């Protein structure tokens, strides 16, 4: 196993752990995800797939690509934290409207079309940090691991 492959194992395992943790919260813990929660899962799945390709086909740029994908997921996590904290509005499909900003008929239509789980409500937190916040923090750690894998491998050796 090469240095690039060894260093890729950590971020692959990290994304797998976050993805399995989210699924455990959903299916074992009964915590239904909101649309932004689901969106945060995709980059980890893509990074795992890229990592597996890297293990078989050693190309240094795959580590950089996987890191950028996870960085995008961290960005969604930060956005989700902002929605939960009320720093900015979230998608209208999964947030509660501000009182008095809609006509009663429009309000009823939006309520009926809104999923049960809202993106602007914190469903679970640890140490005052929501699950979206933990995803963003841990994703940034995984980005660092991907960057480390990319930077530690020789450009001439793995292209």
C-alpha positions, 0 to 999 in steps of 0.5 A: 500500500502506498503513502497516498492510499494509506492517507486516503483511508482516514478521510474515507473512514471519516466520511463513512462514519459521518454517513453511518452516524446520520443513518443511525440517527434516522433509522435507529434513533427515529430522528427524521432528517430535513431536506438540508440534512439529506443534502449534507449526506451526498458529499460524503457518499461521493467522497467515499466513492472517489476514495475507493477509486483512488485506492484502486487507481492511484491518482493524486488529483482524486484526493484533491477532488474528494476534499473539495466535495467534502468542503462543499458539504461543510459549506452546506452544513454552515448554511444549515446552521445559519438557517437554524440560528436565524442568521439567514432564511432557509429554503421556503420548502423546509422553513416556517414562514415569518408571521404576518408575511403571507395572506392566510390562504398562502400560509395554509398552502405553504403549511400543507406543502411543508415537510414535517421536519423543518430545516430551521429547527434544531432536532438534536444538539451536543454541547450546544452545537446542532447536528448540522454544526457537528457535520460542518466541523467534522467535515472540515477535519475530513477536508484537512485529511484529504488535503494532507493525502494530496499534499504528502504524495509526490506529484510526479509519482501519482500525477 
